[in-house]
Amino acid sequence: MKGRTIIAKIGGKIFENHENLEYTLNQFKKLLYEKKVIDKLIIIPGGGSYANFIRILDRKLDIGDDLSHWMAIFAMNCNGDAISREYKDIKCIKDIEELKESNEFISIFLPFDFIFQTDELPHSWSVTSDSLAIYIASILKLNHCFLIKDIDGIFIKNQIEPIQEISTKEYEKLRKDNKLAEFQTQYDNLKKSYPIDLYSLKLTNDFKTSCIILNGSFNSKRIIEFFDDSINQKEKIYTKITN
């Protein structure tokens, strides 16, 4: 797993909690600078509370799919800027060509300009930062991307360990059969709180870009453990979604 560029979407529950964000970044820095198992980290910021506020606004005022879509993606830019202001050594990049050529060890890609120019994704709440991370990973010709969340992965109801690997077809079947565990949030009245957005499944199939869910919460150590070859694969805690 050496000599790699990786792309990681950092969800709102991670970057909006200082301890979680610090812990996540420290794990990646250890992989970069000490263990040297990766060469470059590209961060995609989630929409977080800003995007959830836009959901509420859309529900109350019916602002429409187009405006909601672009506002939610712009919220990702705002969150990326906020992370960069706190961590001065992490540079924000808006241009996709600059991102491809950058020698920065850690950078944050602010996706609004690029997504607005390409405009290849549906304007829908089924498309969130999860989908954008997979889409951008495919543009960068990366085989997979990481989704850093506050959960260990995808769970079947009444099971205590997450599914370690699952295809999009298997995921859809479990969802349709109502066998997936849900994660309760204060926004459940707006959408089902499954761990990934559903359009991610289509992008995973279309681009053959898998996604790996890792828990970045304080003291979880899931990120370091995933890249540690000394740990038995069956003991690692994550979910990988493949086409």
Biotite code that builds the C-alpha atoms (Angstrom):
import biotite.structure as struc

atoms = struc.array([
    struc.Atom([0.000, 0.000, 0.000], chain_id="A", res_id=1, res_name="MET", atom_name="CA", element="C"),
    struc.Atom([3.038, 2.235, -0.379], chain_id="A", res_id=2, res_name="LYS", atom_name="CA", element="C"),
    struc.Atom([3.516, 5.096, -2.810], chain_id="A", res_id=3, res_name="GLY", atom_name="CA", element="C"),
    struc.Atom([-0.074, 6.276, -3.031], chain_id="A", res_id=4, res_name="ARG", atom_name="CA", element="C"),
    struc.Atom([-2.152, 9.378, -3.412], chain_id="A", res_id=5, res_name="THR", atom_name="CA", element="C"),
    struc.Atom([-5.429, 9.042, -1.548], chain_id="A", res_id=6, res_name="ILE", atom_name="CA", element="C"),
    struc.Atom([-8.563, 11.126, -1.475], chain_id="A", res_id=7, res_name="ILE", atom_name="CA", element="C"),
    struc.Atom([-10.575, 11.343, 1.737], chain_id="A", res_id=8, res_name="ALA", atom_name="CA", element="C"),
    struc.Atom([-13.909, 13.002, 2.268], chain_id="A", res_id=9, res_name="LYS", atom_name="CA", element="C"),
    struc.Atom([-14.127, 14.225, 5.865], chain_id="A", res_id=10, res_name="ILE", atom_name="CA", element="C"),
    struc.Atom([-17.696, 14.328, 7.131], chain_id="A", res_id=11, res_name="GLY", atom_name="CA", element="C"),
    struc.Atom([-19.300, 17.038, 9.242], chain_id="A", res_id=12, res_name="GLY", atom_name="CA", element="C"),
    struc.Atom([-19.353, 14.984, 12.433], chain_id="A", res_id=13, res_name="LYS", atom_name="CA", element="C"),
    struc.Atom([-15.560, 14.819, 12.167], chain_id="A", res_id=14, res_name="ILE", atom_name="CA", element="C"),
    struc.Atom([-14.486, 18.311, 11.108], chain_id="A", res_id=15, res_name="PHE", atom_name="CA", element="C"),
    struc.Atom([-17.073, 20.061, 13.283], chain_id="A", res_id=16, res_name="GLU", atom_name="CA", element="C"),
    struc.Atom([-15.632, 18.378, 16.386], chain_id="A", res_id=17, res_name="ASN", atom_name="CA", element="C"),
    struc.Atom([-12.108, 19.631, 17.117], chain_id="A", res_id=18, res_name="HIS", atom_name="CA", element="C"),
    struc.Atom([-10.963, 16.425, 18.820], chain_id="A", res_id=19, res_name="GLU", atom_name="CA", element="C"),
    struc.Atom([-12.266, 14.266, 15.971], chain_id="A", res_id=20, res_name="ASN", atom_name="CA", element="C"),
    struc.Atom([-10.648, 16.448, 13.297], chain_id="A", res_id=21, res_name="LEU", atom_name="CA", element="C"),
    struc.Atom([-7.342, 16.638, 15.142], chain_id="A", res_id=22, res_name="GLU", atom_name="CA", element="C"),
    struc.Atom([-7.322, 12.881, 15.628], chain_id="A", res_id=23, res_name="TYR", atom_name="CA", element="C"),
    struc.Atom([-8.178, 12.183, 11.987], chain_id="A", res_id=24, res_name="THR", atom_name="CA", element="C"),
    struc.Atom([-5.498, 14.530, 10.655], chain_id="A", res_id=25, res_name="LEU", atom_name="CA", element="C"),
    struc.Atom([-2.883, 13.192, 13.062], chain_id="A", res_id=26, res_name="ASN", atom_name="CA", element="C"),
    struc.Atom([-3.506, 9.652, 11.826], chain_id="A", res_id=27, res_name="GLN", atom_name="CA", element="C"),
    struc.Atom([-3.083, 10.722, 8.216], chain_id="A", res_id=28, res_name="PHE", atom_name="CA", element="C"),
    struc.Atom([0.041, 12.725, 9.071], chain_id="A", res_id=29, res_name="LYS", atom_name="CA", element="C"),
    struc.Atom([1.514, 9.660, 10.731], chain_id="A", res_id=30, res_name="LYS", atom_name="CA", element="C"),
    struc.Atom([0.825, 7.646, 7.584], chain_id="A", res_id=31, res_name="LEU", atom_name="CA", element="C"),
    struc.Atom([2.462, 10.372, 5.488], chain_id="A", res_id=32, res_name="LEU", atom_name="CA", element="C"),
    struc.Atom([5.485, 11.427, 7.499], chain_id="A", res_id=33, res_name="TYR", atom_name="CA", element="C"),
    struc.Atom([6.322, 8.502, 9.792], chain_id="A", res_id=34, res_name="GLU", atom_name="CA", element="C"),
    struc.Atom([5.061, 5.301, 8.233], chain_id="A", res_id=35, res_name="LYS", atom_name="CA", element="C"),
    struc.Atom([5.308, 6.685, 4.669], chain_id="A", res_id=36, res_name="LYS", atom_name="CA", element="C"),
    struc.Atom([2.601, 4.377, 3.365], chain_id="A", res_id=37, res_name="VAL", atom_name="CA", element="C"),
    struc.Atom([0.949, 7.203, 1.433], chain_id="A", res_id=38, res_name="ILE", atom_name="CA", element="C"),
    struc.Atom([2.525, 10.043, -0.553], chain_id="A", res_id=39, res_name="ASP", atom_name="CA", element="C"),
    struc.Atom([-0.252, 12.591, -0.770], chain_id="A", res_id=40, res_name="LYS", atom_name="CA", element="C"),
    struc.Atom([-3.609, 13.244, 0.890], chain_id="A", res_id=41, res_name="LEU", atom_name="CA", element="C"),
    struc.Atom([-6.401, 15.177, -0.809], chain_id="A", res_id=42, res_name="ILE", atom_name="CA", element="C"),
    struc.Atom([-9.227, 16.167, 1.520], chain_id="A", res_id=43, res_name="ILE", atom_name="CA", element="C"),
    struc.Atom([-12.783, 16.716, 0.294], chain_id="A", res_id=44, res_name="ILE", atom_name="CA", element="C"),
    struc.Atom([-14.750, 18.592, 2.990], chain_id="A", res_id=45, res_name="PRO", atom_name="CA", element="C"),
    struc.Atom([-18.319, 17.529, 3.669], chain_id="A", res_id=46, res_name="GLY", atom_name="CA", element="C"),
    struc.Atom([-21.218, 19.950, 3.741], chain_id="A", res_id=47, res_name="GLY", atom_name="CA", element="C"),
    struc.Atom([-21.801, 19.471, 7.482], chain_id="A", res_id=48, res_name="GLY", atom_name="CA", element="C"),
    struc.Atom([-24.243, 21.672, 9.363], chain_id="A", res_id=49, res_name="SER", atom_name="CA", element="C"),
    struc.Atom([-24.349, 24.225, 6.544], chain_id="A", res_id=50, res_name="TYR", atom_name="CA", element="C"),
    struc.Atom([-25.704, 21.607, 4.140], chain_id="A", res_id=51, res_name="ALA", atom_name="CA", element="C"),
    struc.Atom([-28.177, 20.370, 6.750], chain_id="A", res_id=52, res_name="ASN", atom_name="CA", element="C"),
    struc.Atom([-29.377, 23.958, 7.222], chain_id="A", res_id=53, res_name="PHE", atom_name="CA", element="C"),
    struc.Atom([-29.917, 24.182, 3.464], chain_id="A", res_id=54, res_name="ILE", atom_name="CA", element="C"),
    struc.Atom([-31.974, 20.971, 3.665], chain_id="A", res_id=55, res_name="ARG", atom_name="CA", element="C"),
    struc.Atom([-34.176, 22.624, 6.275], chain_id="A", res_id=56, res_name="ILE", atom_name="CA", element="C"),
    struc.Atom([-34.403, 25.792, 4.174], chain_id="A", res_id=57, res_name="LEU", atom_name="CA", element="C"),
    struc.Atom([-35.429, 23.780, 1.139], chain_id="A", res_id=58, res_name="ASP", atom_name="CA", element="C"),
    struc.Atom([-38.034, 21.915, 3.157], chain_id="A", res_id=59, res_name="ARG", atom_name="CA", element="C"),
    struc.Atom([-39.510, 25.094, 4.641], chain_id="A", res_id=60, res_name="LYS", atom_name="CA", element="C"),
    struc.Atom([-39.294, 27.400, 1.618], chain_id="A", res_id=61, res_name="LEU", atom_name="CA", element="C"),
    struc.Atom([-39.055, 24.948, -1.291], chain_id="A", res_id=62, res_name="ASP", atom_name="CA", element="C"),
    struc.Atom([-36.070, 26.743, -2.804], chain_id="A", res_id=63, res_name="ILE", atom_name="CA", element="C"),
    struc.Atom([-35.742, 24.011, -5.422], chain_id="A", res_id=64, res_name="GLY", atom_name="CA", element="C"),
    struc.Atom([-33.257, 21.362, -6.471], chain_id="A", res_id=65, res_name="ASP", atom_name="CA", element="C"),
    struc.Atom([-30.940, 23.615, -8.476], chain_id="A", res_id=66, res_name="ASP", atom_name="CA", element="C"),
    struc.Atom([-30.373, 26.248, -5.814], chain_id="A", res_id=67, res_name="LEU", atom_name="CA", element="C"),
    struc.Atom([-30.187, 23.647, -3.032], chain_id="A", res_id=68, res_name="SER", atom_name="CA", element="C"),
    struc.Atom([-27.594, 21.671, -5.001], chain_id="A", res_id=69, res_name="HIS", atom_name="CA", element="C"),
    struc.Atom([-25.265, 24.605, -5.585], chain_id="A", res_id=70, res_name="TRP", atom_name="CA", element="C"),
    struc.Atom([-25.689, 26.037, -2.091], chain_id="A", res_id=71, res_name="MET", atom_name="CA", element="C"),
    struc.Atom([-24.835, 22.669, -0.536], chain_id="A", res_id=72, res_name="ALA", atom_name="CA", element="C"),
    struc.Atom([-21.702, 22.319, -2.674], chain_id="A", res_id=73, res_name="ILE", atom_name="CA", element="C"),
    struc.Atom([-20.675, 25.885, -1.839], chain_id="A", res_id=74, res_name="PHE", atom_name="CA", element="C"),
    struc.Atom([-21.063, 24.907, 1.820], chain_id="A", res_id=75, res_name="ALA", atom_name="CA", element="C"),
    struc.Atom([-18.312, 22.355, 1.208], chain_id="A", res_id=76, res_name="MET", atom_name="CA", element="C"),
    struc.Atom([-16.032, 25.190, 0.074], chain_id="A", res_id=77, res_name="ASN", atom_name="CA", element="C"),
    struc.Atom([-16.848, 27.158, 3.226], chain_id="A", res_id=78, res_name="CYS", atom_name="CA", element="C"),
    struc.Atom([-15.973, 24.185, 5.417], chain_id="A", res_id=79, res_name="ASN", atom_name="CA", element="C"),
    struc.Atom([-12.732, 23.570, 3.540], chain_id="A", res_id=80, res_name="GLY", atom_name="CA", element="C"),
    struc.Atom([-11.729, 27.200, 4.035], chain_id="A", res_id=81, res_name="ASP", atom_name="CA", element="C"),
    struc.Atom([-12.495, 26.881, 7.753], chain_id="A", res_id=82, res_name="ALA", atom_name="CA", element="C"),
    struc.Atom([-10.254, 23.803, 8.104], chain_id="A", res_id=83, res_name="ILE", atom_name="CA", element="C"),
    struc.Atom([-7.431, 25.566, 6.250], chain_id="A", res_id=84, res_name="SER", atom_name="CA", element="C"),
    struc.Atom([-7.703, 28.625, 8.496], chain_id="A", res_id=85, res_name="ARG", atom_name="CA", element="C"),
    struc.Atom([-7.289, 26.409, 11.545], chain_id="A", res_id=86, res_name="GLU", atom_name="CA", element="C"),
    struc.Atom([-4.448, 24.354, 10.029], chain_id="A", res_id=87, res_name="TYR", atom_name="CA", element="C"),
    struc.Atom([-2.178, 26.836, 8.274], chain_id="A", res_id=88, res_name="LYS", atom_name="CA", element="C"),
    struc.Atom([-0.033, 24.077, 6.757], chain_id="A", res_id=89, res_name="ASP", atom_name="CA", element="C"),
    struc.Atom([-2.952, 22.709, 4.717], chain_id="A", res_id=90, res_name="ILE", atom_name="CA", element="C"),
    struc.Atom([-3.535, 24.542, 1.452], chain_id="A", res_id=91, res_name="LYS", atom_name="CA", element="C"),
    struc.Atom([-6.890, 24.937, -0.273], chain_id="A", res_id=92, res_name="CYS", atom_name="CA", element="C"),
    struc.Atom([-6.978, 24.289, -4.033], chain_id="A", res_id=93, res_name="ILE", atom_name="CA", element="C"),
    struc.Atom([-9.878, 25.152, -6.351], chain_id="A", res_id=94, res_name="LYS", atom_name="CA", element="C"),
    struc.Atom([-8.480, 24.262, -9.774], chain_id="A", res_id=95, res_name="ASP", atom_name="CA", element="C"),
    struc.Atom([-8.493, 20.571, -10.730], chain_id="A", res_id=96, res_name="ILE", atom_name="CA", element="C"),
    struc.Atom([-5.359, 20.890, -12.891], chain_id="A", res_id=97, res_name="GLU", atom_name="CA", element="C"),
    struc.Atom([-3.498, 22.575, -10.058], chain_id="A", res_id=98, res_name="GLU", atom_name="CA", element="C"),
    struc.Atom([-4.651, 19.756, -7.789], chain_id="A", res_id=99, res_name="LEU", atom_name="CA", element="C"),
    struc.Atom([-3.261, 17.140, -10.201], chain_id="A", res_id=100, res_name="LYS", atom_name="CA", element="C"),
    struc.Atom([0.137, 18.878, -10.357], chain_id="A", res_id=101, res_name="GLU", atom_name="CA", element="C"),
    struc.Atom([0.388, 19.933, -6.716], chain_id="A", res_id=102, res_name="SER", atom_name="CA", element="C"),
    struc.Atom([3.298, 18.700, -4.597], chain_id="A", res_id=103, res_name="ASN", atom_name="CA", element="C"),
    struc.Atom([1.487, 19.465, -1.350], chain_id="A", res_id=104, res_name="GLU", atom_name="CA", element="C"),
    struc.Atom([1.537, 16.529, 1.069], chain_id="A", res_id=105, res_name="PHE", atom_name="CA", element="C"),
    struc.Atom([-1.924, 17.497, 2.339], chain_id="A", res_id=106, res_name="ILE", atom_name="CA", element="C"),
    struc.Atom([-4.366, 19.724, 0.476], chain_id="A", res_id=107, res_name="SER", atom_name="CA", element="C"),
    struc.Atom([-8.064, 20.512, 0.575], chain_id="A", res_id=108, res_name="ILE", atom_name="CA", element="C"),
    struc.Atom([-9.947, 20.550, -2.693], chain_id="A", res_id=109, res_name="PHE", atom_name="CA", element="C"),
    struc.Atom([-12.769, 23.087, -2.795], chain_id="A", res_id=110, res_name="LEU", atom_name="CA", element="C"),
    struc.Atom([-15.119, 21.508, -5.333], chain_id="A", res_id=111, res_name="PRO", atom_name="CA", element="C"),
    struc.Atom([-17.641, 24.224, -6.212], chain_id="A", res_id=112, res_name="PHE", atom_name="CA", element="C"),
    struc.Atom([-15.931, 25.753, -9.278], chain_id="A", res_id=113, res_name="ASP", atom_name="CA", element="C"),
    struc.Atom([-15.063, 22.385, -10.797], chain_id="A", res_id=114, res_name="PHE", atom_name="CA", element="C"),
    struc.Atom([-18.491, 20.814, -10.214], chain_id="A", res_id=115, res_name="ILE", atom_name="CA", element="C"),
    struc.Atom([-20.222, 23.961, -11.500], chain_id="A", res_id=116, res_name="PHE", atom_name="CA", element="C"),
    struc.Atom([-18.145, 23.893, -14.697], chain_id="A", res_id=117, res_name="GLN", atom_name="CA", element="C"),
    struc.Atom([-18.599, 20.186, -15.422], chain_id="A", res_id=118, res_name="THR", atom_name="CA", element="C"),
    struc.Atom([-22.178, 19.979, -14.088], chain_id="A", res_id=119, res_name="ASP", atom_name="CA", element="C"),
    struc.Atom([-22.393, 16.231, -14.708], chain_id="A", res_id=120, res_name="GLU", atom_name="CA", element="C"),
    struc.Atom([-24.143, 15.246, -11.486], chain_id="A", res_id=121, res_name="LEU", atom_name="CA", element="C"),
    struc.Atom([-27.887, 15.400, -10.805], chain_id="A", res_id=122, res_name="PRO", atom_name="CA", element="C"),
    struc.Atom([-29.199, 18.374, -8.852], chain_id="A", res_id=123, res_name="HIS", atom_name="CA", element="C"),
    struc.Atom([-30.699, 16.304, -6.075], chain_id="A", res_id=124, res_name="SER", atom_name="CA", element="C"),
    struc.Atom([-30.375, 15.559, -2.372], chain_id="A", res_id=125, res_name="TRP", atom_name="CA", element="C"),
    struc.Atom([-29.433, 12.025, -3.411], chain_id="A", res_id=126, res_name="SER", atom_name="CA", element="C"),
    struc.Atom([-26.070, 13.552, -4.389], chain_id="A", res_id=127, res_name="VAL", atom_name="CA", element="C"),
    struc.Atom([-24.016, 14.596, -1.378], chain_id="A", res_id=128, res_name="THR", atom_name="CA", element="C"),
    struc.Atom([-20.317, 15.061, -0.649], chain_id="A", res_id=129, res_name="SER", atom_name="CA", element="C"),
    struc.Atom([-19.958, 11.244, -0.679], chain_id="A", res_id=130, res_name="ASP", atom_name="CA", element="C"),
    struc.Atom([-20.864, 11.214, -4.374], chain_id="A", res_id=131, res_name="SER", atom_name="CA", element="C"),
    struc.Atom([-18.642, 14.207, -5.083], chain_id="A", res_id=132, res_name="LEU", atom_name="CA", element="C"),
    struc.Atom([-15.671, 12.486, -3.453], chain_id="A", res_id=133, res_name="ALA", atom_name="CA", element="C"),
    struc.Atom([-16.143, 9.376, -5.627], chain_id="A", res_id=134, res_name="ILE", atom_name="CA", element="C"),
    struc.Atom([-16.635, 11.529, -8.729], chain_id="A", res_id=135, res_name="TYR", atom_name="CA", element="C"),
    struc.Atom([-13.468, 13.557, -8.072], chain_id="A", res_id=136, res_name="ILE", atom_name="CA", element="C"),
    struc.Atom([-11.504, 10.385, -7.273], chain_id="A", res_id=137, res_name="ALA", atom_name="CA", element="C"),
    struc.Atom([-12.505, 9.007, -10.678], chain_id="A", res_id=138, res_name="SER", atom_name="CA", element="C"),
    struc.Atom([-11.417, 12.235, -12.404], chain_id="A", res_id=139, res_name="ILE", atom_name="CA", element="C"),
    struc.Atom([-8.039, 11.862, -10.700], chain_id="A", res_id=140, res_name="LEU", atom_name="CA", element="C"),
    struc.Atom([-7.925, 8.225, -11.873], chain_id="A", res_id=141, res_name="LYS", atom_name="CA", element="C"),
    struc.Atom([-7.844, 6.852, -8.334], chain_id="A", res_id=142, res_name="LEU", atom_name="CA", element="C"),
    struc.Atom([-9.254, 3.380, -7.792], chain_id="A", res_id=143, res_name="ASN", atom_name="CA", element="C"),
    struc.Atom([-11.017, 4.251, -4.563], chain_id="A", res_id=144, res_name="HIS", atom_name="CA", element="C"),
    struc.Atom([-11.716, 6.986, -2.079], chain_id="A", res_id=145, res_name="CYS", atom_name="CA", element="C"),
    struc.Atom([-12.103, 7.099, 1.692], chain_id="A", res_id=146, res_name="PHE", atom_name="CA", element="C"),
    struc.Atom([-15.189, 8.388, 3.478], chain_id="A", res_id=147, res_name="LEU", atom_name="CA", element="C"),
    struc.Atom([-14.182, 9.473, 6.981], chain_id="A", res_id=148, res_name="ILE", atom_name="CA", element="C"),
    struc.Atom([-17.248, 9.463, 9.202], chain_id="A", res_id=149, res_name="LYS", atom_name="CA", element="C"),
    struc.Atom([-18.219, 9.002, 12.854], chain_id="A", res_id=150, res_name="ASP", atom_name="CA", element="C"),
    struc.Atom([-19.367, 5.410, 12.278], chain_id="A", res_id=151, res_name="ILE", atom_name="CA", element="C"),
    struc.Atom([-17.465, 2.146, 11.778], chain_id="A", res_id=152, res_name="ASP", atom_name="CA", element="C"),
    struc.Atom([-19.148, 1.248, 8.502], chain_id="A", res_id=153, res_name="GLY", atom_name="CA", element="C"),
    struc.Atom([-22.336, -0.346, 7.221], chain_id="A", res_id=154, res_name="ILE", atom_name="CA", element="C"),
    struc.Atom([-24.220, -2.573, 9.632], chain_id="A", res_id=155, res_name="PHE", atom_name="CA", element="C"),
    struc.Atom([-26.937, -5.132, 9.179], chain_id="A", res_id=156, res_name="ILE", atom_name="CA", element="C"),
    struc.Atom([-29.649, -4.806, 11.817], chain_id="A", res_id=157, res_name="LYS", atom_name="CA", element="C"),
    struc.Atom([-28.806, -6.526, 15.120], chain_id="A", res_id=158, res_name="ASN", atom_name="CA", element="C"),
    struc.Atom([-25.187, -7.186, 14.139], chain_id="A", res_id=159, res_name="GLN", atom_name="CA", element="C"),
    struc.Atom([-22.375, -5.705, 16.258], chain_id="A", res_id=160, res_name="ILE", atom_name="CA", element="C"),
    struc.Atom([-19.666, -5.693, 13.570], chain_id="A", res_id=161, res_name="GLU", atom_name="CA", element="C"),
    struc.Atom([-19.879, -3.787, 10.277], chain_id="A", res_id=162, res_name="PRO", atom_name="CA", element="C"),
    struc.Atom([-19.849, -5.538, 6.921], chain_id="A", res_id=163, res_name="ILE", atom_name="CA", element="C"),
    struc.Atom([-16.220, -5.479, 5.806], chain_id="A", res_id=164, res_name="GLN", atom_name="CA", element="C"),
    struc.Atom([-16.853, -5.634, 2.053], chain_id="A", res_id=165, res_name="GLU", atom_name="CA", element="C"),
    struc.Atom([-20.062, -5.362, 0.079], chain_id="A", res_id=166, res_name="ILE", atom_name="CA", element="C"),
    struc.Atom([-20.993, -4.816, -3.566], chain_id="A", res_id=167, res_name="SER", atom_name="CA", element="C"),
    struc.Atom([-23.385, -2.100, -4.655], chain_id="A", res_id=168, res_name="THR", atom_name="CA", element="C"),
    struc.Atom([-25.840, -4.815, -5.729], chain_id="A", res_id=169, res_name="LYS", atom_name="CA", element="C"),
    struc.Atom([-25.715, -6.467, -2.296], chain_id="A", res_id=170, res_name="GLU", atom_name="CA", element="C"),
    struc.Atom([-26.081, -3.072, -0.592], chain_id="A", res_id=171, res_name="TYR", atom_name="CA", element="C"),
    struc.Atom([-29.170, -2.235, -2.664], chain_id="A", res_id=172, res_name="GLU", atom_name="CA", element="C"),
    struc.Atom([-30.743, -5.588, -1.847], chain_id="A", res_id=173, res_name="LYS", atom_name="CA", element="C"),
    struc.Atom([-30.173, -5.143, 1.890], chain_id="A", res_id=174, res_name="LEU", atom_name="CA", element="C"),
    struc.Atom([-31.619, -1.633, 1.694], chain_id="A", res_id=175, res_name="ARG", atom_name="CA", element="C"),
    struc.Atom([-34.709, -2.740, -0.234], chain_id="A", res_id=176, res_name="LYS", atom_name="CA", element="C"),
    struc.Atom([-35.232, -5.629, 2.188], chain_id="A", res_id=177, res_name="ASP", atom_name="CA", element="C"),
    struc.Atom([-34.975, -3.150, 5.092], chain_id="A", res_id=178, res_name="ASN", atom_name="CA", element="C"),
    struc.Atom([-32.073, -5.063, 6.632], chain_id="A", res_id=179, res_name="LYS", atom_name="CA", element="C"),
    struc.Atom([-29.643, -2.146, 6.981], chain_id="A", res_id=180, res_name="LEU", atom_name="CA", element="C"),
    struc.Atom([-29.242, -0.526, 10.379], chain_id="A", res_id=181, res_name="ALA", atom_name="CA", element="C"),
    struc.Atom([-30.023, 3.194, 10.396], chain_id="A", res_id=182, res_name="GLU", atom_name="CA", element="C"),
    struc.Atom([-28.050, 5.855, 12.210], chain_id="A", res_id=183, res_name="PHE", atom_name="CA", element="C"),
    struc.Atom([-30.233, 8.257, 14.078], chain_id="A", res_id=184, res_name="GLN", atom_name="CA", element="C"),
    struc.Atom([-29.641, 11.980, 13.614], chain_id="A", res_id=185, res_name="THR", atom_name="CA", element="C"),
    struc.Atom([-31.641, 15.095, 14.295], chain_id="A", res_id=186, res_name="GLN", atom_name="CA", element="C"),
    struc.Atom([-32.235, 15.340, 10.539], chain_id="A", res_id=187, res_name="TYR", atom_name="CA", element="C"),
    struc.Atom([-33.968, 11.978, 10.144], chain_id="A", res_id=188, res_name="ASP", atom_name="CA", element="C"),
    struc.Atom([-37.214, 13.765, 9.333], chain_id="A", res_id=189, res_name="ASN", atom_name="CA", element="C"),
    struc.Atom([-35.524, 15.065, 6.178], chain_id="A", res_id=190, res_name="LEU", atom_name="CA", element="C"),
    struc.Atom([-33.821, 11.931, 4.886], chain_id="A", res_id=191, res_name="LYS", atom_name="CA", element="C"),
    struc.Atom([-32.928, 8.397, 5.822], chain_id="A", res_id=192, res_name="LYS", atom_name="CA", element="C"),
    struc.Atom([-29.633, 8.374, 7.670], chain_id="A", res_id=193, res_name="SER", atom_name="CA", element="C"),
    struc.Atom([-27.939, 5.549, 5.791], chain_id="A", res_id=194, res_name="TYR", atom_name="CA", element="C"),
    struc.Atom([-24.173, 5.865, 5.927], chain_id="A", res_id=195, res_name="PRO", atom_name="CA", element="C"),
    struc.Atom([-23.747, 6.859, 2.257], chain_id="A", res_id=196, res_name="ILE", atom_name="CA", element="C"),
    struc.Atom([-25.885, 8.689, -0.260], chain_id="A", res_id=197, res_name="ASP", atom_name="CA", element="C"),
    struc.Atom([-27.568, 6.436, -2.811], chain_id="A", res_id=198, res_name="LEU", atom_name="CA", element="C"),
    struc.Atom([-26.086, 8.097, -5.898], chain_id="A", res_id=199, res_name="TYR", atom_name="CA", element="C"),
    struc.Atom([-22.678, 6.935, -4.645], chain_id="A", res_id=200, res_name="SER", atom_name="CA", element="C"),
    struc.Atom([-23.689, 3.423, -5.670], chain_id="A", res_id=201, res_name="LEU", atom_name="CA", element="C"),
    struc.Atom([-24.249, 4.484, -9.280], chain_id="A", res_id=202, res_name="LYS", atom_name="CA", element="C"),
    struc.Atom([-20.904, 6.310, -9.414], chain_id="A", res_id=203, res_name="LEU", atom_name="CA", element="C"),
    struc.Atom([-19.130, 3.328, -7.876], chain_id="A", res_id=204, res_name="THR", atom_name="CA", element="C"),
    struc.Atom([-20.558, 1.175, -10.665], chain_id="A", res_id=205, res_name="ASN", atom_name="CA", element="C"),
    struc.Atom([-20.019, 3.687, -13.479], chain_id="A", res_id=206, res_name="ASP", atom_name="CA", element="C"),
    struc.Atom([-16.421, 4.579, -12.627], chain_id="A", res_id=207, res_name="PHE", atom_name="CA", element="C"),
    struc.Atom([-15.350, 1.330, -10.931], chain_id="A", res_id=208, res_name="LYS", atom_name="CA", element="C"),
    struc.Atom([-14.238, 3.510, -8.016], chain_id="A", res_id=209, res_name="THR", atom_name="CA", element="C"),
    struc.Atom([-14.814, 1.813, -4.686], chain_id="A", res_id=210, res_name="SER", atom_name="CA", element="C"),
    struc.Atom([-15.313, 3.705, -1.436], chain_id="A", res_id=211, res_name="CYS", atom_name="CA", element="C"),
    struc.Atom([-14.051, 2.779, 2.011], chain_id="A", res_id=212, res_name="ILE", atom_name="CA", element="C"),
    struc.Atom([-15.833, 3.983, 5.142], chain_id="A", res_id=213, res_name="ILE", atom_name="CA", element="C"),
    struc.Atom([-13.521, 4.583, 8.109], chain_id="A", res_id=214, res_name="LEU", atom_name="CA", element="C"),
    struc.Atom([-14.307, 5.951, 11.554], chain_id="A", res_id=215, res_name="ASN", atom_name="CA", element="C"),
    struc.Atom([-12.333, 9.120, 12.273], chain_id="A", res_id=216, res_name="GLY", atom_name="CA", element="C"),
    struc.Atom([-13.782, 9.716, 15.742], chain_id="A", res_id=217, res_name="SER", atom_name="CA", element="C"),
    struc.Atom([-11.451, 10.483, 18.642], chain_id="A", res_id=218, res_name="PHE", atom_name="CA", element="C"),
    struc.Atom([-9.534, 7.389, 19.817], chain_id="A", res_id=219, res_name="ASN", atom_name="CA", element="C"),
    struc.Atom([-10.989, 5.087, 17.145], chain_id="A", res_id=220, res_name="SER", atom_name="CA", element="C"),
    struc.Atom([-7.601, 4.390, 15.424], chain_id="A", res_id=221, res_name="LYS", atom_name="CA", element="C"),
    struc.Atom([-9.483, 2.924, 12.449], chain_id="A", res_id=222, res_name="ARG", atom_name="CA", element="C"),
    struc.Atom([-7.493, 4.913, 9.868], chain_id="A", res_id=223, res_name="ILE", atom_name="CA", element="C"),
    struc.Atom([-4.067, 3.829, 11.136], chain_id="A", res_id=224, res_name="ILE", atom_name="CA", element="C"),
    struc.Atom([-5.249, 0.251, 11.574], chain_id="A", res_id=225, res_name="GLU", atom_name="CA", element="C"),
    struc.Atom([-6.565, 0.040, 8.020], chain_id="A", res_id=226, res_name="PHE", atom_name="CA", element="C"),
    struc.Atom([-3.091, 0.729, 6.600], chain_id="A", res_id=227, res_name="PHE", atom_name="CA", element="C"),
    struc.Atom([-1.232, -1.447, 9.129], chain_id="A", res_id=228, res_name="ASP", atom_name="CA", element="C"),
    struc.Atom([-0.122, -4.640, 7.390], chain_id="A", res_id=229, res_name="ASP", atom_name="CA", element="C"),
    struc.Atom([0.783, -6.238, 10.731], chain_id="A", res_id=230, res_name="SER", atom_name="CA", element="C"),
    struc.Atom([-2.912, -6.376, 11.687], chain_id="A", res_id=231, res_name="ILE", atom_name="CA", element="C"),
    struc.Atom([-4.920, -9.320, 10.387], chain_id="A", res_id=232, res_name="ASN", atom_name="CA", element="C"),
    struc.Atom([-7.282, -8.114, 7.668], chain_id="A", res_id=233, res_name="GLN", atom_name="CA", element="C"),
    struc.Atom([-10.270, -9.730, 9.374], chain_id="A", res_id=234, res_name="LYS", atom_name="CA", element="C"),
    struc.Atom([-9.606, -7.714, 12.531], chain_id="A", res_id=235, res_name="GLU", atom_name="CA", element="C"),
    struc.Atom([-9.740, -4.351, 10.796], chain_id="A", res_id=236, res_name="LYS", atom_name="CA", element="C"),
    struc.Atom([-12.937, -2.357, 11.114], chain_id="A", res_id=237, res_name="ILE", atom_name="CA", element="C"),
    struc.Atom([-14.228, -0.661, 7.974], chain_id="A", res_id=238, res_name="TYR", atom_name="CA", element="C"),
    struc.Atom([-16.653, -1.143, 5.096], chain_id="A", res_id=239, res_name="THR", atom_name="CA", element="C"),
    struc.Atom([-15.540, -1.228, 1.495], chain_id="A", res_id=240, res_name="LYS", atom_name="CA", element="C"),
    struc.Atom([-18.209, -0.780, -1.178], chain_id="A", res_id=241, res_name="ILE", atom_name="CA", element="C"),
    struc.Atom([-17.292, -2.158, -4.585], chain_id="A", res_id=242, res_name="THR", atom_name="CA", element="C"),
    struc.Atom([-18.983, -2.316, -7.978], chain_id="A", res_id=243, res_name="ASN", atom_name="CA", element="C"),
])
